[in-house]
């Protein structure tokens, strides 16, 4: 008897809900809240202890990637922790020796800085290699991975939409790895 009352009341309840939402857009729930997506991000640690005068540029480059993507987060390694990425200042041209997706060594070469290239762009570009992105030369300033081919007047340190999507895709795949590579910029 109780179920028959519920069945009879159901059309009235549906009518009331439809009347309340008539003319209003009802949003579908988000697939995941931003905090939940960030919690699932793969953490890649870096050690900028050998970056000398470029430590600030490295921190800014990491922050740019962290605000640009959600599937991976770049963080300084804790004291005593082995980092996924080492960053070393040297007198050569900037280059990255990737030992796999999210790991390797970045050589922050002073030669490019001496020629007038922007340090934060260099940092973001080399970190892009660690995130699996190849060089795209020649290329426009709007492409972070165009590197030095965009010229010394280019100071854009931000990945474009395609570069963001590529990094997101690489780190969005469970168990994703990449073959070791050397990127000479």
Secondary structure, DSSP 8 states (H G I E B T S, - for coil): -HHHHHHHHHHHHHHHHHHHHTT-------SS-HHHHHHTSEEEEEEEEE-GGGHHHHHHHHHHHHHH-SSEEEEE--TT---SEEEEEESS--EEEEEETTEEEEEEEHHHHHTT--HHHHHHHHHHHHTT-----S--TT-GGGGGGG-TT----S--HHHHHHHHHHHHSTT-----EEEE-
